[in-house]
Amino acid sequence: MRHVPLGRDDTISEIMLGTMTYGTQTDRPDAYRQMDMAADAGVTWLDTAEVYPVNPMRAETVGVTETIVGEWLAEGNAGRMRIATKHGGEGGPSRDGAPITADTIRPTIEESLRRLGVDAIDLYQFHWPNRGSFQFRQYWSYRPEGRRDAIVQDIADCAGALAEEVSRGTIRAFGLSNESTWGMDRWIGACADPVRPVSLQNEYSLLCRIGDTDLTEMMVYEDVTMLAFSPLAAGILTGKYQGGAVPDGSRRAINEELGGRWTRGGERVEAAVDAYHAVARDAGLDPVHMALAWLQTRPFACSAILGATTAEQLEHGLKAQDLVLPDDVVKAIDATHRAHPMPY
């Protein structure tokens, strides 16, 4: 499997394993099969979070996914994949929805270390900014909130706490999630090596390309790697929801609008998916593999966080590894994007 840079001094497989359904939609035996399968296929990283599992995300299940991952590691799998996890923040189910602060970082890391059964977290991420985010369809009415001086001071305080954790040996690298270009610039300026952000975990796919401008410039020139979540648009790009279908056990069976992705009856989304599937069909490609391989055509380093409800879905997605899209396919994808911009 191809590897891409992770920040300036590390690498990551072009696909990393997503685990957010472990403990709800994905039971423990299937989660173990997925982790084994991913490691065998050459995936070198998995991504989890203290607030996982989702669908639904509840206070009583905080830490369940990390525990499942930790138990798999303990069964002779330590070292097969490196671990990225996240500190939940304001409005989430952990710590009664309290924001991330310099004081919450150490105890939250300690809890994740305990559940994962490891001595250090390879990549520690903040799940979302305290000040809010334009991610998850908030861009339609986004307005920055909070005083600049308070935001900058909060970042500086947290950067100091993260540096202490690196010195203690509890985390090895740091990244952000659901961040903006301005936010990343503040973090990069506040954090010296080795806690200078190496990654940005935002939604990014053929159907969600809001990161293509300002964020791209930042990632290219500041050596920040995109960890793309929902690279298949919550399964929409597979085509399984076309015609309004809702397969049993799917995410739409639990969340009809797929977190705001499937709105107004899905007409715009279905039209975009039909168009991308036509590009894949004309090129003799599987549309799932095309969507994942497209991420490797971007000007910034990118790893797809591939999560799957079942091991069979993961097995299919992993076949995208090492696929190189011809230039004419990339041009056809760009033309399709212009015809179907921001379908959700």
C-alpha positions in Angstrom: 0.0 0.0 0.0 1.2 3.5 -0.8 2.3 5.8 2.0 2.1 9.5 2.0 3.8 12.1 4.3 2.3 12.7 7.7 3.5 16.2 8.5 7.2 16.7 7.9 8.8 13.7 9.6 6.5 10.7 9.4 4.3 8.7 6.9 0.8 7.2 6.9 -0.8 4.6 4.6 -3.0 6.0 1.9 -6.0 4.4 3.7 -6.4 4.4 7.5 -9.0 2.4 9.3 -12.0 4.2 10.7 -13.6 2.7 13.8 -16.5 5.0 14.8 -19.2 2.2 14.5 -17.4 -0.3 16.7 -19.7 -1.1 19.6 -23.0 0.0 17.9 -23.5 -1.0 14.2 -20.3 -3.1 14.2 -20.1 -5.8 16.9 -16.8 -6.8 18.6 -16.1 -9.9 16.5 -16.6 -8.0 13.2 -14.5 -5.1 14.6 -11.7 -7.6 15.2 -12.0 -9.0 11.7 -11.8 -5.5 10.3 -8.7 -4.6 12.2 -7.0 -7.9 11.2 -8.0 -7.3 7.6 -6.8 -3.8 7.5 -3.4 -4.6 9.1 -3.0 -7.6 6.7 -3.7 -5.3 3.8 -0.9 -2.9 4.8 -2.9 -0.2 6.6 -0.6 1.2 9.2 -2.9 3.5 11.2 -6.3 3.4 12.7 -8.4 6.3 13.8 -10.7 6.4 16.9 -12.0 8.9 19.4 -13.0 9.0 23.1 -16.6 9.8 22.0 -17.0 6.8 19.7 -19.1 4.8 18.9 -21.6 7.0 17.0 -25.0 6.2 15.4 -26.0 7.2 18.0 -23.4 9.0 20.1 -24.3 8.8 23.8 -22.7 9.7 27.1 -23.1 6.1 28.3 -21.0 4.7 25.4 -18.1 7.1 25.6 -14.9 5.1 25.3 -16.5 1.9 24.1 -14.7 2.0 20.7 -11.3 2.8 22.3 -11.9 -0.2 24.7 -12.5 -2.6 21.8 -9.4 -1.3 20.0 -7.4 -1.8 23.2 -8.6 -5.3 23.7 -7.6 -6.2 20.1 -4.2 -4.7 20.6 -3.8 -6.7 23.8 -4.5 -10.0 21.9 -1.1 -10.0 20.3 -1.7 -7.1 17.9 0.3 -4.4 19.5 2.4 -2.6 16.8 0.3 -3.8 13.9 -1.3 -0.4 13.5 -0.5 2.9 15.0 -3.2 4.7 16.9 -4.8 8.1 16.3 -7.5 9.2 18.8 -9.3 12.4 19.7 -10.3 14.6 22.6 -14.0 15.4 22.5 -15.1 19.0 23.0 -17.9 21.4 23.6 -21.3 20.0 23.1 -20.2 16.4 22.9 -21.1 13.5 25.2 -17.9 13.5 27.2 -17.4 15.6 30.4 -21.0 16.9 30.1 -20.2 18.7 26.9 -17.4 20.8 28.5 -14.9 22.5 26.1 -11.3 21.4 25.7 -9.0 23.2 28.0 -5.4 23.0 29.2 -6.8 21.3 32.3 -8.8 18.6 30.5 -6.0 17.4 28.2 -4.0 15.4 30.7 -6.9 13.5 32.3 -8.5 12.8 29.0 -5.3 11.4 27.6 -4.9 9.2 30.7 -8.4 7.8 30.1 -7.6 7.1 26.5 -4.3 5.4 27.4 -6.1 3.2 29.9 -8.8 2.1 27.5 -6.4 1.6 24.7 -3.9 -0.2 26.9 -0.9 1.7 25.4 1.8 3.8 26.9 1.6 6.6 24.2 -0.9 7.8 21.6 0.8 8.1 18.2 -1.5 11.0 17.0 -3.6 13.0 19.4 -6.3 15.2 17.9 -8.8 17.8 19.1 -12.2 16.6 17.7 -13.6 20.1 17.0 -12.8 23.7 17.9 -14.2 25.2 21.1 -15.3 28.2 19.1 -17.4 26.1 16.7 -16.9 25.0 13.1 -18.3 25.3 9.6 -18.1 21.6 9.2 -21.1 19.3 9.2 -23.2 21.5 6.9 -22.8 24.6 9.2 -21.2 26.4 6.2 -24.7 27.5 4.9 -25.1 30.0 7.7 -21.6 30.1 9.3 -20.6 33.1 11.4 -17.4 33.1 13.5 -18.0 33.4 17.2 -15.9 34.4 20.2 -13.4 37.1 21.0 -10.1 36.8 19.1 -8.0 37.4 22.2 -9.7 34.7 24.2 -9.4 32.2 21.3 -5.7 32.9 20.9 -5.1 32.6 24.6 -7.0 29.3 24.8 -4.9 27.9 21.9 -1.7 29.0 23.6 -2.7 27.4 26.9 -3.6 24.1 25.2 -0.4 24.2 23.2 1.6 24.4 26.4 -0.4 21.5 27.9 0.2 19.4 24.8 4.0 20.1 25.0 4.0 18.8 28.5 2.4 15.6 27.4 5.0 15.1 24.7 7.6 15.6 27.3 5.9 13.0 29.5 5.8 10.6 26.6 2.0 10.2 26.5 1.6 11.6 22.9 3.9 11.6 19.9 2.2 14.0 17.5 -0.8 16.4 17.4 -3.5 17.2 14.9 -6.7 19.0 14.5 -10.2 18.1 13.2 -13.1 20.1 11.8 -10.7 23.1 11.7 -10.6 26.2 9.4 -7.6 27.7 7.7 -7.5 30.6 10.2 -7.6 28.1 13.1 -4.8 26.0 11.6 -2.7 29.1 11.2 -3.2 30.0 14.8 -2.3 26.5 15.9 0.8 26.3 13.7 2.0 29.6 15.1 1.4 28.6 18.7 2.9 25.1 18.6 6.6 24.5 18.2 7.9 21.0 17.3 7.1 18.3 18.2 3.5 19.4 18.8 3.2 21.5 15.6 0.1 20.1 13.9 0.9 17.4 11.4 -2.7 16.7 10.3 -6.2 18.0 9.7 -9.1 15.6 9.9 -12.0 17.2 7.9 -14.7 15.8 5.7 -13.5 15.5 2.2 -14.8 13.5 -0.8 -16.0 13.9 -4.3 -19.3 15.3 -2.9 -17.7 17.5 -0.2 -14.8 19.6 -1.6 -15.0 22.7 0.5 -11.4 22.2 1.4 -10.2 22.7 -2.1 -9.1 26.4 -1.8 -7.8 28.0 1.4 -7.2 24.8 3.2 -5.3 23.3 0.3 -2.9 26.2 0.2 -2.3 25.9 3.9 -1.8 22.1 3.8 0.7 22.3 0.8 2.9 25.1 2.2 2.7 24.1 5.9 3.2 20.3 5.4 -0.2 19.4 7.0 -1.7 16.1 5.9 -5.4 15.7 5.2 -7.0 12.8 7.0 -10.2 12.7 5.0 -13.2 11.4 6.9 -16.4 10.3 5.1 -14.4 9.8 1.8 -17.4 7.9 0.5 -19.8 10.6 1.8 -21.3 8.3 4.5 -21.8 5.6 1.9 -23.6 7.8 -0.6 -20.9 7.4 -3.3 -21.4 3.6 -3.3 -24.8 4.1 -4.9 -26.6 2.1 -2.3 -29.0 4.9 -1.5 -29.9 5.7 -5.1 -33.6 5.9 -5.8 -34.2 6.6 -2.1 -33.2 3.1 -1.0 -32.6 2.6 2.6 -30.8 -0.8 3.1 -31.3 -2.6 6.4 -28.5 -1.9 8.8 -27.2 1.1 6.8 -26.5 4.5 8.3 -29.6 5.9 6.6 -31.7 3.3 8.4 -30.5 5.1 11.6 -30.1 8.6 10.4 -32.4 9.4 7.5 -30.7 12.6 6.4 -27.1 11.2 7.0 -26.2 14.2 9.1 -27.5 16.7 6.6 -26.1 15.0 3.5 -29.4 13.6 2.2 -31.8 16.5 2.1 -34.8 17.7 -0.1 -35.4 14.1 -1.1 -31.9 13.6 -2.2 -32.4 14.9 -5.7 -29.1 16.9 -5.9 -27.1 14.1 -4.3 -28.6 11.4 -6.5 -27.9 13.4 -9.6 -24.2 13.9 -8.6 -23.8 10.2 -7.7 -25.2 9.2 -11.1 -22.7 11.5 -12.8 -19.7 10.2 -10.9 -20.8 6.6 -11.5 -21.0 7.4 -15.2 -17.4 8.6 -15.1 -16.3 5.4 -13.3 -18.3 3.2 -15.7 -16.8 4.9 -18.8 -13.3 4.3 -17.3 -14.0 0.7 -16.4 -13.6 1.5 -12.7 -15.4 0.6 -9.6 -16.9 3.9 -8.3 -15.8 3.2 -4.7 -12.2 2.6 -5.8 -12.3 5.7 -8.0 -13.6 7.9 -5.2 -10.8 6.7 -2.9 -8.0 6.8 -5.5 -9.1 10.3 -6.4 -7.8 11.5 -3.0 -4.3 10.7 -4.2 -4.6 13.1 -7.1 -4.9 16.1 -4.7 -2.0 18.6 -4.3 -1.7 17.9 -0.6 -0.9 14.6 1.2 -4.0 12.8 2.0 -5.1 9.6 3.7 -8.7 8.3 3.5 -10.3 7.3 6.8 -12.2 4.2 5.5 -14.8 3.1 8.0 -17.2 0.2 7.3 -20.1 -1.3 9.1 -19.1 -4.8 8.0 -15.8 -6.5 7.1 -17.2 -7.2 3.6 -17.5 -3.5 3.0 -14.0 -2.9 4.2 -12.6 -5.7 2.1 -14.1 -4.1 -1.0 -12.8 -0.6 -0.2 -9.3 -1.8 0.5 -9.0 -2.9 -3.1 -8.6 0.8 -4.0 -5.0 0.8 -2.7 -2.3 1.7 -5.2 -4.9 2.6 -7.9 -3.6 5.4 -10.1 -6.3 7.4 -12.0 -5.5 8.4 -15.5 -5.4 12.1 -16.3 -8.5 11.9 -18.4 -10.5 10.4 -15.5 -9.3 13.2 -13.2 -10.4 15.8 -15.8 -13.8 14.1 -16.1 -14.2 14.1 -12.3 -13.4 17.9 -12.2 -15.9 18.5 -15.0 -18.5 16.6 -13.0 -17.7 18.6 -9.9 -18.3 21.8 -11.8 -21.7 20.5 -13.0 -22.7 19.3 -9.5 -21.0 21.6 -6.9 -21.8 21.2 -3.2 -24.7 18.7 -3.7 -25.2 18.9 0.1 
